[in-house]
Amino acid sequence: MPVVPDGEVDRSLIGIATGEFTCEIEKGAIRRFVEAIGDPNPLYLDEGYARARGYASVLAPPTFPVSLRPPDDPPWLRDVDRTRILAGEQTFIYRRPIVAGDVLVCRLHFVAVEDKRASIGRMEVLTQELRGNDARGRHLVTHRRLSIVRERKSVLTN
């Protein structure tokens, strides 16, 4: 990946997306996610409870799309040292809740990069969007996330 003058991320890749990847939403994956976030909502864990409220199966929590990832690193992050990436702000937009049994066809889009300076140094703020469609091809979810790439620090040795 070419290095741009003021940063590490190649801005010429803004506007591209990964290839499509399929995510089969399974009850076990939802259960593990719910256990990790510590939310005991029965809509996420009890299929009978969810069905009684009009859903086809258990629901995925609203933040579940953070776990939907392409099989390979996207080109704009392939050469970035992962130890310098921090999670930033996230937003989720839904057409309807995700439920176990859904099959989503997703793509991760590289939307923007912004340079910032802070007391800890320079950073690049990447905007990425995961866009997922349901089995009928209808847009179901957009997960917009900001990722912060901290600058590489020089190490001087004597």
N, C-alpha and C positions, 0 to 999 in steps of 0.2 A: 504494500500500500504506500503510495507516495506520501511524503510528509509535507504539509503545507507550511508556509513561512511562520505563522503565528501559532500553530498547533500541530497536533498529531493526527487528527482525523481528516481524511480526504473529503473536503467539501464538494468536490465534483460528483460525489456519490449521492448527494441530497436529491431526493425524488425517486430513488430506486426502491425496490422491495425484494424480499426473498421470494423464492419460488413458493408455490402453494404447498402447505403441509396439512395433514389431516389429524385432528385431535378427537379421539373417541372418549367421551366423558363417562367415566366409570364410577360406580358407587364407592368402590374401594379408594379411588383417588380423592373423591370428595371427602370421605371419612378421614383419611390421613391429613388432608388439608385442614379440616375442621379441628382435628386433634391438635395440630400444630398451632392454630390461632386461638384455641381454647374457647370456642363458641358452642355452647350446648343447645342451640336452637334446634328443636325437633324437626323443623322443615329440612334440615341438612342431614339428619341421622335416621329418621323414622319414616319409612316409605308409606306405611299406612296413614300416618298423620298427614304427610304431604298429599297423598291421594285424596284424603277426606276434605282437603282444602282446594281441590281442583287441579292439582299438578299431576303430571304423568309419572313422576318418580320424585326422589329426593332432589332438592335444589342445591346448586353450588352456591357458596357464599358470594356476595358481590365482588370480593377481591380475588376470586378464584382464577381469573384470566392471567394473573401474574405467573401462574405455573405453566401456561401454554407457551412453549418455546419451539422455534424451528429446530430441525435435527442438527444443523450445523451453525456455527457462528455466522452472523451476517457479515458481508464483506466489509462494511464500515467499522467493524469491531475486531476483525481477525488478527490484526497486528498490534492491538492495544493491550498493554499489561493489565490483566483483570484485577490485580491487587490495588490498582489506582482508580477503580470505578466504584462510585457510590450511588446508591439509589436516591432519587429525588422525588418530586411530586408525581402523583399518579391520579388519573381520572378514569372513570368507567362510564360508558354510555350503552344502555341496553334497549333493544326492541322488546325483549321479554326475558325472564330469568332463564339461566342455563340449568338444565335438569339432567340427571343421569340418563344415559341412553342417547343423548344428543351426539351428533357427529358434526364437528365444525371443520370447515375448510378455511384455513387461515393464511395470512401473509403478514410479515412484519415490514413496515414501511419506515424509511429514514426520512424524516420530515425537515429537520433543521439542526443547526449548530450555532451556539452563541458563545462568544468569549466573555469570561467574567474574571474579575480580580477580587481577591479577598485577603484577609490577613494571613492566611495559610499559603497564598500564592495564586498563580494563574490557574484557571480551569476552563474546560470546554463543557458546555451543557448541551447534550444531545437530546433531541425530541424524536421519539419513535412511537409508532402506532401499530398495535396488533389489531387487525380487522378480521373478524370471523363471520362467516356465513353459515346458515343452517343447511341441512341436506337438500332443501329446495332452492338453494342459491340466494336466499333472502338475507340481507345484512342482519346479524343478530347482536354483535357486540363490537365496541371499539374500546381498546385499552390504550390510553395515551400515557406514556411515561417519560420522565426526564431522567437521564443518567448523567452523572457528573464524572468527568475524567480529570483527575488532578494532574498537575504538571509533574514531569519527571524531575526529580531533584538531582543535582550534580553532587557527586561524592568526591571530595578531595582527599588524596592520600599523600602522606609525607614520607 
